[in-house]
Amino acid sequence: MTQSVRALLRDQGRGVVGALVVSVELLFTMEMWWHGWQLPAEWLVVYAVVGLAIVLAITRSVGFQKRESQRRSPAKRAVKDFTELLLQSFVTAYAVLLLFGIVDVGDPPFLVARLGLLFVVPLGFGAALANALLKETDEEQGTDYPFSRHLGVFAIGAVFVSMTMAPTDEMSLMAAYASWSRLGLILVLSVLMAHLVLFELEFRGHESRTSHSTAIDQWGHTFVTYAVGVVVAVGLLAAFGQFKQAPVAVWVQMVVVLGLPASLGASGARVVLG
């Protein structure tokens, strides 16, 4: 794989992860699902067009992917940035909606498209934020902190992202209807996304996290990040009474479901807070 292809994949992956971090709570909200299914289609189209126009204006003002785009004319650069935001937003929305069973491949395409239009604007903001503000730069100097501090940072990020989702009916609903094979896939993707955020997508501080670590060290760090996310998920679910009168199997299901946003928040906090 050539360097240019790798750089392109990193940029797209960074946008997808940024979209997910910013809007994961909305993706897990039942009211948003109902809005997508019930609001007039004309309203959704206007909302998506106007919202994405605002996203485009913001991304151009902060220099979305300026490193690759300066060689293009302003019009071509705007089209490229806008297209990539659309791609990253739709990929994120449909990946999460399919993963958690909110939509299925057999659902009417019209209903699936409506959900995509509703989510594309907040996801677009997240993608723009990740690409414009959180990418690695040559000027950054990494700082080595004790591992105990990293654990605290992981916990802060996990709580920040997952706390508002833990007490909701959506959490128990998605967990109860998820098959064990789906839950296994969620677990694997949770670990994989944490690893991508920390070591592969060149978020802020990438050089300091990778320069003195082996692949084994990096994966060990990833599993610790996920473990902290799981501990936080268990604590939040217990604190909000989600385990009451529920069998142990449902406990496990809820922890796996909440473990995805919790581990994503943990790894994201490592990028933002160091």
C-alpha positions in Angstrom: 0.0 0.0 0.0 1.5 3.4 -1.0 2.0 6.2 1.4 -0.7 8.3 -0.4 -3.3 5.6 0.0 -2.4 5.1 3.7 -2.6 8.9 4.3 -6.0 9.0 2.6 -7.3 6.1 4.7 -6.0 7.7 7.9 -7.8 11.0 7.0 -11.0 9.2 6.3 -10.7 7.1 9.5 -9.9 10.1 11.6 -13.1 11.8 10.3 -15.2 8.8 11.0 -13.9 8.5 14.6 -14.4 12.2 15.1 -17.9 12.0 13.9 -18.6 9.1 16.2 -17.1 10.8 19.3 -19.1 14.0 18.8 -22.4 12.4 17.9 -22.5 8.9 19.5 -25.1 10.1 22.0 -27.4 11.2 19.3 -27.1 7.9 17.5 -28.2 6.2 20.7 -31.3 8.4 21.2 -34.7 7.0 20.5 -36.2 10.5 19.9 -33.7 11.0 17.0 -34.8 7.7 15.5 -38.4 8.7 15.6 -37.7 12.2 14.2 -35.9 10.5 11.3 -38.9 8.2 10.6 -41.7 10.8 11.1 -40.5 14.3 10.1 -41.5 15.4 6.6 -39.0 14.3 3.9 -38.8 17.9 2.6 -37.9 19.2 6.0 -35.1 16.7 6.3 -33.6 17.5 2.9 -33.6 21.3 3.7 -32.1 20.6 7.1 -29.4 18.5 5.6 -28.5 20.9 2.8 -28.5 24.0 5.1 -26.7 22.2 7.9 -24.0 20.8 5.6 -23.5 24.2 4.0 -22.7 25.6 7.5 -20.4 22.7 8.1 -18.6 23.4 4.8 -18.2 27.1 5.7 -16.7 26.2 9.1 -14.4 23.5 7.7 -13.0 26.0 5.1 -12.5 28.6 7.7 -10.5 26.3 9.9 -8.6 24.7 7.0 -10.0 21.2 6.7 -7.3 19.0 5.3 -5.2 22.0 4.3 -2.1 20.0 3.9 -3.4 18.1 0.9 -5.7 20.7 -0.5 -3.6 23.8 -1.0 -2.6 22.7 -4.5 -6.3 22.8 -5.6 -8.4 25.8 -6.6 -10.8 27.0 -3.9 -13.8 25.6 -5.7 -12.2 22.1 -6.1 -11.0 22.2 -2.6 -14.5 23.0 -1.3 -16.1 20.2 -3.4 -13.4 17.7 -2.2 -13.9 18.7 1.5 -17.7 18.6 1.3 -17.7 15.2 -0.4 -15.4 13.7 2.2 -17.5 15.1 5.0 -20.6 13.5 3.4 -18.8 10.2 3.0 -17.5 10.2 6.6 -20.8 11.2 8.0 -22.9 8.6 6.2 -20.4 5.8 6.8 -20.4 6.6 10.5 -24.2 6.8 10.8 -25.0 3.7 8.9 -22.2 1.6 10.5 -23.5 2.4 14.0 -27.2 2.0 13.1 -26.5 -1.4 11.5 -24.2 -2.5 14.2 -26.7 -1.9 17.0 -29.7 -3.2 15.0 -31.4 0.2 14.8 -31.8 -0.4 11.0 -31.5 -3.7 9.1 -30.6 -4.5 5.5 -34.3 -5.4 4.9 -35.7 -2.0 6.0 -37.3 0.2 3.3 -34.5 2.3 1.7 -36.7 5.5 2.1 -36.7 5.1 5.9 -33.0 4.3 6.0 -32.2 7.4 3.9 -34.3 9.6 6.2 -32.2 8.6 9.2 -29.0 9.3 7.3 -30.2 12.8 6.4 -31.0 13.5 10.1 -27.6 12.4 11.4 -25.4 13.7 8.7 -25.1 17.3 10.0 -23.9 16.6 13.6 -21.7 13.8 12.3 -20.2 16.2 9.8 -19.3 18.6 12.5 -17.5 15.8 14.3 -15.6 14.8 11.2 -14.5 18.3 10.5 -13.3 18.8 14.1 -11.2 15.7 14.1 -9.6 16.5 10.7 -9.0 20.2 11.4 -8.0 20.4 15.0 -7.0 16.9 16.3 -4.5 15.7 13.7 -0.8 15.3 14.5 1.4 18.3 13.6 5.1 18.6 13.2 5.3 21.3 15.9 3.8 19.2 18.7 6.1 18.0 21.4 5.0 14.9 23.3 5.2 14.7 27.1 5.7 11.4 29.0 3.4 11.1 31.9 3.2 8.3 34.5 0.8 5.4 33.6 -1.4 6.2 36.6 -2.2 9.6 35.0 -3.2 7.8 31.8 -5.7 5.6 33.7 -7.3 8.8 35.1 -7.5 10.3 31.7 -9.1 7.2 30.3 -11.7 7.2 33.1 -12.5 10.8 32.6 -13.1 10.3 28.9 -15.1 7.2 29.4 -17.4 8.9 31.9 -17.7 12.1 29.8 -18.9 10.2 26.7 -21.0 7.4 28.2 -22.5 8.9 31.4 -25.6 10.4 29.6 -26.3 7.1 27.8 -26.0 4.7 30.8 -29.4 5.5 32.4 -31.5 5.5 29.2 -34.0 3.0 28.0 -32.2 2.8 24.7 -29.2 1.2 26.4 -31.2 -1.7 27.8 -33.3 -2.0 24.7 -30.3 -2.3 22.3 -28.6 -4.7 24.7 -31.7 -6.9 25.2 -32.3 -7.3 21.4 -28.6 -7.8 20.4 -27.6 -11.4 19.6 -24.4 -12.8 21.1 -22.7 -12.7 17.7 -23.6 -9.0 17.3 -22.3 -8.3 20.8 -19.0 -10.1 19.9 -18.7 -7.9 16.9 -19.3 -4.8 19.0 -16.6 -5.9 21.5 -14.1 -6.5 18.8 -14.8 -3.1 17.1 -14.6 -1.3 20.5 -11.0 -2.6 21.0 -10.1 -2.0 17.3 -11.4 1.6 17.4 -9.5 2.4 20.6 -6.3 1.1 19.0 -6.9 3.1 15.8 -7.4 6.3 17.8 -4.3 5.8 20.0 -1.8 4.4 17.5 -2.9 4.4 13.8 -4.9 7.5 12.8 -2.2 10.0 13.7 -4.3 12.0 16.1 -2.6 14.6 18.3 0.3 13.2 20.2 0.7 10.2 17.9 4.5 10.5 17.8 4.9 10.5 21.6 2.6 7.4 21.9 4.4 5.3 19.2 8.0 6.4 19.1 9.2 4.3 22.1 6.7 1.4 22.0 6.5 -1.9 20.3 3.4 -3.5 18.8 2.9 -5.6 21.9 3.1 -2.5 24.1 0.6 -0.7 21.9 -1.9 -3.5 22.0 -1.4 -3.9 25.8 -2.2 -0.2 26.1 -5.3 -0.6 23.9 -6.6 -3.5 26.1 -6.0 -1.4 29.3 -8.0 1.4 27.6 -10.9 -0.9 26.9 -10.7 -2.4 30.4 -11.0 1.1 31.9 -14.0 1.8 29.6 -15.7 -1.5 30.8 -15.1 -0.7 34.4 -16.6 2.8 33.9 -19.6 1.2 32.1 -20.2 -1.3 34.9 -20.0 1.5 37.5 -22.4 3.8 35.6 -24.9 1.1 34.9 -24.9 0.0 38.5 -25.2 3.6 39.7 -28.2 4.2 37.6 -29.9 0.9 38.6 -29.8 -0.7 35.2 -28.8 -4.1 36.8 -31.8 -4.3 39.1 -34.1 -7.3 38.4 -32.1 -8.2 35.3 -30.4 -11.5 34.7 -26.6 -11.7 34.5 -26.8 -12.3 30.8 -28.4 -8.9 30.3 -25.8 -7.3 32.5 -23.1 -8.6 30.2 -25.1 -7.4 27.1 -25.5 -3.9 28.5 -21.8 -3.6 29.5 -20.7 -4.6 26.0 -23.0 -2.1 24.4 -22.0 0.8 26.7 -18.4 -0.4 26.5 -18.1 0.9 22.9 -18.8 4.6 23.6 -16.9 4.3 27.0 -13.8 3.0 25.3 -14.0 5.5 22.5 -14.3 8.3 25.1 -11.3 6.8 27.0 -9.0 6.8 23.9 -10.3 10.1 22.8 -9.4 11.7 26.1 -5.9 10.4 25.7 -5.6 12.3 22.5 -7.2 15.5 23.8 -5.7 15.6 27.3 -2.5 13.7 26.7 
